[in-house]
Amino acid sequence: MIDLEGHIVHIDYGFLLSNAPGKGLKFEQAPFKLTTECVNVLGGVRGKYYKLYRDLVKLGFMAL
């Protein structure tokens, strides 16, 4: 998948929705996964982009 600015975005729908590695065909119980890799891409738990992500998620929940 490529976003509007030309960045490559990978979404593994099989892993997200059903096929977890090493577990066969099972449906994921968590509604959302924030993996260690995603946190690392955001600069780690002390990174400014991870903090921004957390702040935006909080604002989103407050808006709901």
C-alpha positions as CSV (number, residue, x, y, z in Angstrom):
1,M,0.0,0.0,0.0
2,I,1.3,3.5,-0.8
3,D,0.0,6.6,0.9
4,L,-0.7,9.9,-0.8
5,E,2.9,11.1,-0.2
6,G,4.4,8.0,-1.8
7,H,5.4,6.3,1.5
8,I,5.2,2.5,1.5
9,V,2.8,1.3,4.2
10,H,2.6,-2.4,5.0
11,I,-0.6,-3.8,6.4
12,D,-0.6,-7.5,7.1
13,Y,-4.3,-8.2,7.1
14,G,-3.8,-11.9,7.5
15,F,-1.9,-11.5,10.7
16,L,-4.2,-8.8,12.0
17,L,-7.4,-10.6,11.3
18,S,-6.7,-14.3,11.4
19,N,-3.4,-16.0,10.7
20,A,-1.1,-15.4,13.6
21,P,2.4,-16.9,12.9
22,G,2.9,-20.3,14.5
23,K,-0.7,-20.5,15.7
24,G,-2.5,-21.7,12.6
25,L,-5.9,-20.2,11.8
26,K,-7.2,-18.4,14.9
27,F,-9.0,-15.1,15.1
28,E,-7.2,-12.3,16.9
29,Q,-8.9,-11.4,20.2
30,A,-7.4,-7.9,20.5
31,P,-9.2,-5.2,18.5
32,F,-5.8,-3.5,17.9
33,K,-2.2,-4.4,18.1
34,L,0.6,-1.9,18.8
35,T,3.7,-4.1,18.2
36,T,7.2,-3.4,19.4
37,E,8.2,-2.8,15.8
38,C,5.5,-0.1,15.5
39,V,6.8,1.6,18.7
40,N,10.4,1.4,17.4
41,V,9.3,3.1,14.1
42,L,7.8,5.9,16.2
43,G,11.2,6.4,17.9
44,G,10.8,4.1,20.9
45,V,8.8,4.7,24.1
46,R,10.7,7.9,24.8
47,G,10.5,9.2,21.2
48,K,8.7,12.3,20.3
49,Y,6.6,10.6,17.7
50,Y,5.5,7.9,20.1
51,K,4.5,10.6,22.5
52,L,2.6,12.4,19.8
53,Y,0.9,9.1,18.9
54,R,-0.2,8.5,22.5
55,D,-1.5,12.1,22.8
56,L,-3.5,11.7,19.6
57,V,-5.0,8.4,20.6
58,K,-6.0,10.0,24.0
59,L,-7.6,12.9,22.1
60,G,-9.4,10.4,19.8
61,F,-10.9,8.5,22.7
62,M,-11.9,11.7,24.4
63,A,-13.7,12.8,21.2
64,L,-15.6,9.5,21.1
